Amino acid sequence: MFRRTHITVSSDLSVINDVQDWFRQFCNPYVRDFNWLKQQFYPLHLALTEGFSNAVRHAHQELPSETEIDLDLALWNDRIEIRIWDRGEPFDPNSIEEPELGVPRLGGYGWFLIRRLADKAVYERSQDGRNCLVIVKQGEEN
């Protein structure tokens, strides 16, 4: 593994800028060395934002805003991995209906976007009772 970082934040959309700044500060030193990371920064930024927003608005909908969300970033020479840990009820993301192009609908685009922006997006339940959204984007080894 090349580099790793972690942050714990409250379940509140008001901290989304802190999460985005954390991601930016982690990636900035490496975008010069990894051209693929520079090219994928904004799509990954959007995937992280959507994943965090979904954890707050859906997984933690019935939980107090003090409920913690853990976020991990890991960067290798050839990929980056984002993990978003929530404490909500488990759910099956495959049960979410894909939005139909050209048909307006309110919400339901987050999971769709994340899957399109990532090479791998998995939502799994851990043994400690938390859920983890894993977002992986492959790069190219320099």
C-alpha positions as CSV (number, residue, x, y, z in Angstrom):
1,M,0.0,0.0,0.0
2,F,1.3,3.4,-0.9
3,R,-0.6,5.7,1.6
4,R,-3.6,5.6,3.9
5,T,-5.7,8.1,5.9
6,H,-8.8,8.0,8.1
7,I,-11.4,10.5,9.4
8,T,-14.4,10.2,11.7
9,V,-17.2,12.8,11.3
10,S,-20.7,13.3,12.6
11,S,-23.7,12.2,10.6
12,D,-24.5,15.7,9.5
13,L,-24.4,17.2,6.0
14,S,-22.9,20.4,7.4
15,V,-19.5,18.5,7.6
16,I,-19.5,17.6,3.9
17,N,-17.0,20.4,3.1
18,D,-14.7,18.9,5.8
19,V,-14.9,15.5,4.1
20,Q,-14.3,17.0,0.7
21,D,-11.3,19.0,2.0
22,W,-9.9,15.9,3.7
23,F,-10.1,14.1,0.3
24,R,-8.5,17.0,-1.5
25,Q,-5.7,17.3,1.0
26,F,-5.0,13.6,0.8
27,C,-4.9,13.5,-3.1
28,N,-3.1,16.8,-3.8
29,P,0.4,15.6,-3.1
30,Y,0.1,12.7,-5.5
31,V,-1.7,14.0,-8.5
32,R,1.6,15.1,-10.0
33,D,3.1,11.7,-9.6
34,F,0.0,9.7,-10.7
35,N,-1.6,11.2,-13.9
36,W,-4.5,8.7,-13.6
37,L,-5.3,10.2,-10.1
38,K,-5.3,13.7,-11.5
39,Q,-7.7,12.6,-14.3
40,Q,-10.0,10.7,-11.8
41,F,-10.0,13.3,-9.0
42,Y,-13.3,15.0,-9.8
43,P,-15.2,11.7,-10.5
44,L,-13.9,10.3,-7.2
45,H,-14.7,13.5,-5.4
46,L,-18.3,13.2,-6.6
47,A,-18.5,9.5,-5.7
48,L,-17.2,10.3,-2.2
49,T,-19.7,13.1,-1.8
50,E,-22.6,10.9,-3.0
51,G,-21.6,8.1,-0.7
52,F,-21.3,10.3,2.3
53,S,-24.5,12.1,1.6
54,N,-26.3,8.7,1.2
55,A,-24.9,7.5,4.6
56,V,-26.3,10.7,6.3
57,R,-29.6,10.9,4.5
58,H,-30.5,7.2,4.3
59,A,-28.5,5.0,6.5
60,H,-28.5,7.4,9.5
61,Q,-31.9,8.9,8.7
62,E,-33.4,7.8,12.1
63,L,-30.1,8.1,14.1
64,P,-28.9,11.2,16.0
65,S,-26.6,13.5,14.1
66,E,-23.8,12.7,16.6
67,T,-23.7,9.2,15.2
68,E,-20.3,8.7,13.7
69,I,-19.4,8.0,10.1
70,D,-15.9,6.6,9.5
71,L,-14.1,7.2,6.2
72,D,-10.9,5.6,4.9
73,L,-8.8,6.4,1.9
74,A,-6.0,4.1,0.6
75,L,-3.8,4.8,-2.4
76,W,-1.7,2.3,-4.2
77,N,0.4,3.0,-7.3
78,D,-2.4,1.5,-9.4
79,R,-5.7,2.3,-7.6
80,I,-7.5,4.2,-4.9
81,E,-10.0,2.9,-2.5
82,I,-12.6,4.9,-0.5
83,R,-14.5,3.2,2.4
84,I,-17.5,4.9,4.0
85,W,-18.6,3.1,7.2
86,D,-22.1,3.8,8.5
87,R,-24.2,2.4,11.5
88,G,-27.6,2.2,9.8
89,E,-29.7,-0.8,8.9
90,P,-28.2,-3.0,6.2
91,F,-29.8,-2.8,2.7
92,D,-29.4,-4.4,-0.7
93,P,-28.3,-1.8,-3.2
94,N,-29.2,-4.1,-6.0
95,S,-32.9,-3.6,-4.9
96,I,-32.6,0.1,-6.1
97,E,-34.2,0.5,-9.4
98,E,-31.9,2.1,-12.1
99,P,-33.2,5.5,-13.1
100,E,-34.7,5.5,-16.6
101,L,-33.0,8.0,-18.9
102,G,-35.3,10.8,-19.9
103,V,-37.9,10.0,-17.1
104,P,-37.7,12.6,-14.4
105,R,-37.6,11.3,-10.8
106,L,-36.9,12.8,-7.4
107,G,-33.8,11.2,-5.9
108,G,-32.4,7.7,-6.5
109,Y,-29.4,8.8,-8.5
110,G,-26.6,8.5,-5.9
111,W,-26.0,4.7,-6.1
112,F,-26.4,4.9,-9.9
113,L,-23.7,7.6,-10.1
114,I,-21.3,5.9,-7.7
115,R,-21.5,2.7,-9.7
116,R,-20.8,4.6,-12.9
117,L,-17.9,6.6,-11.5
118,A,-16.1,3.6,-9.9
119,D,-14.6,0.5,-11.3
120,K,-16.0,-1.3,-8.3
121,A,-18.7,-0.3,-5.8
122,V,-19.7,-2.7,-3.1
123,Y,-21.9,-2.2,-0.1
124,E,-21.4,-4.9,2.6
125,R,-22.2,-5.5,6.2
126,S,-19.2,-6.1,8.6
127,Q,-19.1,-8.4,11.6
128,D,-19.1,-5.4,13.9
129,G,-22.6,-4.4,12.7
130,R,-21.5,-1.5,10.5
131,N,-22.1,-1.2,6.8
132,C,-19.3,-0.3,4.4
133,L,-19.5,1.3,1.0
134,V,-16.3,0.4,-0.8
135,I,-15.5,2.5,-3.9
136,V,-12.5,1.5,-6.0
137,K,-11.0,3.2,-9.0
138,Q,-8.2,1.5,-10.9
139,G,-5.4,3.6,-12.3
140,E,-2.2,2.7,-14.1
141,E,1.0,1.9,-12.4
142,N,3.7,4.5,-13.0
